Amino acid sequence: MDLLKLNEQFYLKTQEYFNRSRQVPWDGWQKLLDYLPNQSRILKVLDLGCGNGRFGKFLNKQKRIKYIGLDNNQYLLDQAKKELPKAKLIKQDLLKKWKIKNKFDLIVLIAVLHHIPKKTKRLTILKQAKKLLKPGGILVFTCWHFNKLKRFNQQVVKKLKDNDYILDWKRGVEAKRYIHLFNDKEINYLIKELKLKLVADFVSDGRQGQGNRYIVLSFLNDQRQFQKP
């Protein structure tokens, strides 16, 4: 089974319904504001797997930003452009080389890595992101804890090996998507291989506040003292 192709087709099939259901900011995003570097100037932001730009819209209301978003779905990028007209939005497969030379204060992968099969592929994306991080910048990725949410547990139609799952979708249309469920060992592996410093590790979102795990990273020589969320 081509899991990447499965997810590409999932978003093509559900894009309109998915966009409508992805309008409200996550609670965890507010906590991320505490870690943003040098908040007195314009923040250069790279949103990998930006979808309809929901995070960009949230951040644009909080800070002065210069925003670039990458996603593999043109419809969702078009939706992002409607509310982020000054943003640079690029259709891009994240597993291919990105045509970006800028450096960024903030790079985020929100609800992205759980769609990428195999730890080597996830690490490839994160390493490419690290190359674009400014000194003093932060890199953030989330891991979805769908297993802690009853309604998503009920959507599991198949358990594959290595914590991989197939979930269904029945909102407007029927479709299936691939999801990876991260464990501590896998997250620690990514941090170690990236050679970055763990700034914060917290759980937020959803009705019970357990929907997503946030990993906030900076360069090893970053001497700033951060408060825990």
N, C-alpha and C positions, 0 to 999 in steps of 0.2 A: 504494500500500500504506500503510495506517495503522499506522505503526510503534509508536506508543503503545498502540494497541488490541491489537496483536500481543503486546506484552509483558504487558499486563494479562491477556490470555487465557492466556499462558504460565504466569503465576504461579497463576492459578485452577486450571489443569490439573495443575500439578506441585507444588502447595503442600505436600502431605504428604511427598513424597519430598524436596523442596527443604529443608524444615524438618529432616528427619533428617540431611541431609548438611551442615547449617550449624550445627554445635554447638561446634566447636573454635575458640578464638581465633586470630587471625592473629599472626604474629611481629612485624609492624610496629606493632601496638598497644602492645607493651611500650616501644618507642622513643618513642611519642607521650607517654608519661608524663613525660618530661623537659621537655615544653613546657607542661604544665598550669600555669595561673596560681594564685598564692596558695594553695598546697596545704594550708595550716593550717585552712582553713574548708570548709564544705560547697560542693561544686562544682555549679553549675547547668548542666545538660547538655541540649542539644537534638540528638536523633539523627534526621536526616531520611532517610526511606527505611529505617527501623529494622528491618524484617523481623521476625524472631522475637526481636529484642532481644539478639542475641548480643554486640554490643559493650557494651550496657548491663550485661549479666551479668558480663562481664569487668571493667568499670570499677567495678562495685559491690563487687567483691572487693578492689579496690586502694585505693579512696578513699570518702569519705563524699560521696554525690551526691544531688541532686534531679534526677530524670530525666524528660524528656518525649520520647516517641517518636512520629513520624508515619509512617504507611505507608498504602498504598492497598489492602492485602490484609487483610481482617478475620481470616482464619484464622491468619495469622502473628502478628497483634497478640494474638490470644487465647493463642497459645503463649508470647509474651513475658510476658503477664500472670501466667502460672503461676509464673514464677521472679522476676518483678519486681512483686510485688503492690502496692507503694507507688508505682509509676510511673504517670504520666499518659500513656495511650496513645490516640492519636487517628487515626481513619480519615480520610485526607486525600490528595487529588490534589495533588501538589507544584506543579503548574502553575496551580493556582487559589489565591486569596488565603487565607493561613492565619489562623485566628482565634486568634492568640497575641499577647499584649501583653508577656510577660515579656522580660527581657534575660538573656543567658546568658554564662557563662565559657568554655564550650566548645560549638561547633557542628560536627557532623561529617556528612559525606555519604560514606559508605563503600559502595562498589560501587553507586553511584546514577547518577552523571552519564553513564556509558557507556550507560545505557538511555534517555537523553533525546536525541532527534534535533534537529539544528540548534543552532548556537552561540548564537543569540539566546535560545532557550528555556533553555539551560544557564545563560546569564548572568542571565536573569530570576530563576531559582531562587537563584543565588548572591547576587544583589543583595538579594533578600528576606531571605536569611539574614544578610547584613551588617547590615541594619537592626536585627536582634535581638542583635547582639554587644555585650557590655559593653566599656567601655574596659579594656584589659589582657587581654581575652579572645582566644581563637584560633579560627580557622575552618580546618577540615581537609577536603580532599576527596581521593579516590583515583581513579586511572585504571588500569584493568585492562589488563595487557600479555598478553592471551591469545595473541598471536602468538609469544611466547617460550616457550609451553607446548605441547609436541607434541600432547598428547591433545585440547587445545582447537582447535588448528590443524586437526585432523582432523574437527572438528565443523562447519567452515565449509561451508555448502551454497550460499551465494550472496554475491558481493561486489557491493555497491551503489556509488554514487558517494560522494565526500567521506569516505572511510575508514569507511563504514558496512558492516556485515556482518550476515548472517543465520546463526545457529548452530543446530544441532539439539540435542536432548536425548533420550536413550534410556534413562534410568534410571527403571525402573518404568512409565513411560508415554512416549509419543513426543510431542514438542512442538518448536516453533521459537521463537527469541527474537532480538530485535534488539540488536546491540552496536556501539558506536562505538569506534574505536581512535584514541586521542589522539596527536597529534604535538607537538613542542616549540612550534611556532608557535601552535597552538590554546591551549595552556596559558598561554603568555606573553600572549596576547590577553585571556584571562579575568582574569589578575592585573592587567594594565594597566587594563582597564575597571573593575575593582572598586576601584582606587586603594587597594590594600592592600600591605603589606610582606611580601615572601617571607622567612619565618623559617627554613624548612627544605624541602628537596626531596630525598627519598631513595627508594630502591627496596628492597622487601622482599617476603616471603611466597612460598609454594610451595617445592618441593623444592630448587630452584636459587636461591632468594632473589630471584627476578626477576618475581614474579607481579603486583605492584602498585606503582605510583608514588604516593607521598604528597606532597601539597602542603600546607604548613602556613603560614597567613597571620595577620598581626596588623595593627592600625592603624599608619599611617605614623609617628605620634608615639610609638610604643612604644619606649622606650629600653633595654629589657632586653637583656642579652647571653645568647644561647643557644648551647649547645654543639652541634656537628654530630653527628648520629647515627653 
